[in-house]
Amino acid sequence: MSRTVESIKKTQDNRYKNITRNYVLLVLTVIVALALVLAIAGYFLRGGILPNAQKGLSLITYPTEQQLSPQSSAPQSFSAVPQTSIDFGTLEGKVLGPTGLPAIGASVIAQKELGVITSIVKEGGYTANSFVTADGSYSLNVPSGVYKITVAFPDGTNQLVENYAIWPSSSSSYDFQYLKI
């Protein structure tokens, strides 16, 4: 009879070990799944943009003008100097869809047409874009100038704002609302 009791005790111990092992595996699986869900959610909340993807905009270099030497008419050496962030301005805002909810998947494109009076670079031709994040916001850090701003909605509809001035070292806000025509 004592063998039967020992056999039953071993069976119970083995069951307990299996239950404990299964519980630990379940807890680890839940933790890994939760970490993966949080990582994916963070990616989408940033608008599908990887961290630090928009860094470095202030490192754009522009060539300097050639200077004439006071003693001779020959031009001095031509060099490129880094454009300081003083000439940059920020444009940010919200993009809302037809129901008033964030227009996830929309993008905002800013095309520089010319510089403002105080711009270091007076020419146009600079283009920047930003995707709308899950909360409907966008942000662009661009050189000062006069811009044509286009919002491209996911359904192919576009909205256009022309002659929008962005001043050096300024921050401005412009919100867009989807309009059905």
N, C-alpha and C positions, 0 to 999 in steps of 0.2 A: 504494500500500500504506500509505503514511503517513496517508492519509485514512481508511482503514479502522481503523487503530490509534487515530486521534483520535476517530472515531465510537464505537468500543468504549469508549474512556476516558471520553467524555461520558456514555455510557449507564451506565457504572459509577458515575460521580459523581452522576448523577441518582438512581440506585437508592439510593446511600448517603445522599443528602439525604432521600429519602422514608422510608427506614428510620429515620433519626435523628428526623425530624419525627414519625413514628408513635410512636416510643419516648417522646418528650417528651410527646405527647398522652396516651399510656397512663399515664405516671407522674403527670401532673396529674389525670387522671380517678381514679386510685387514691387520691390524696391527698384530693380533694374527697369521694369516697365514704367514706373512712375518717373524715373530720371529721363527715360527716353521721351515720354510724353511732354515733360517740362522743356526739354531741349527743342523739340519740334514746335511747341507753342511759342517759345522765345524767338525762334527763327521767323515764324509768321507774324508775331507782334512787331518785329522790326521791319516788316514789309518784305520779307524774303531776302533781306540784305545781310550778308555776313558781317560780323563785328569788324570794325575798323575799315570797312570797304570804302568809306567816303573820306578817309583821312588823306592828307597830303595836298588838298586843293590850294593851300597857301604856299606851296612850294613851286608853283608855276613860275617860270622865268620869262622875262621879256627883255629883248635887246635894248640897250641904251642908244641914244642918238650919238652920232659921231660928233666929237667936239674938235673945233679948230684950235690949234696951238696959237697963242698970242704972238709967238716969234716967227712962225712960218704958216704958210697956207696949207700945209700937208695935214690931213686928218690924223688924229691920235688913234691908238689902237681901239678896235671895236670889241666890246666885251658884253657879256650877258650878266645881268645882276638879278638876284632873286627878288621877285615882287613881294613886298611886305604885305601882311594881312591888313594894313591900314587902308588899302584901296579896295578891300572886299566889303560887301554888305550881305546881309542875310535876308532871305525871303522865306516866310513860313506861313502856314495856314492850314485850313481844313478843306477837304473835298467830300461833299455829300452827294449821295445818289438820289434817285427820284422819290424815295420814301423818306428821305431825311436821315437815313443811316449812312455810315461811312462807305465811300465808293472804293472798296477794296479791289485792287487790280488796276486802278486808274494810274496814270503817270502824269507828272507835271514837267514840261520842257520849257526852259528859258533860253532864248536865242538873243544874244547881244547884237543890237543893230548899230549902235554908236556909243561913244563915251559921253559921260556928263562933263560939265565944265572942269570940275576938279579931278577928273580921272587921269591917272598916269598914262594909261593906254586909251587912246581916243578911238581906235578902230573897232569895228564889230567883228563878227565871226566866231565868237566864243559861244559854246552851247553846253548846257548842263541839264541833267534831268534827275528826278526823284520819284520813287514809287510811293504810293499812298499806303500808309501802314494800317493795321487793323483798327486803330482808333480814328482813322480818317485824316491823320496829319501828314504833312510833307515839310521838308526843309531843304533850302538851297543856299549854299555859301558861294557867291559869285563875285567877280570883279565889278566895280561900280560901272554903271552905264544905263542906257535906255534899252529895254528888253521887250521882245514879243513873247508872251507867255501863253503856252497852249496846254490845255488839259485834255488828255486822251482817255475817254471812258472805255470800259471793257466792251461795250456794245458797238464800238466804232464811232461814237459821237464825239465831236471835239468842241471845245469852247476856246475862244481866243481873246486875249487882252493885249492891245497894242500900246506902245509908247509908255510903258511902265518904268519909271526911273528908280534905280537902286543907287543910293548914295554911299560914299565911302564910310566905313565904320558905323553903318546904320543897321537897324533891324526893322523890317516892315512885315505886315501881315496882310494876306489877301485870301479870302475864303471863296470857294466855288460851290455852287449848287447846280446839280443836273437840271436842265430845263428841257421839257418836252415841247417840241414845236408842232 
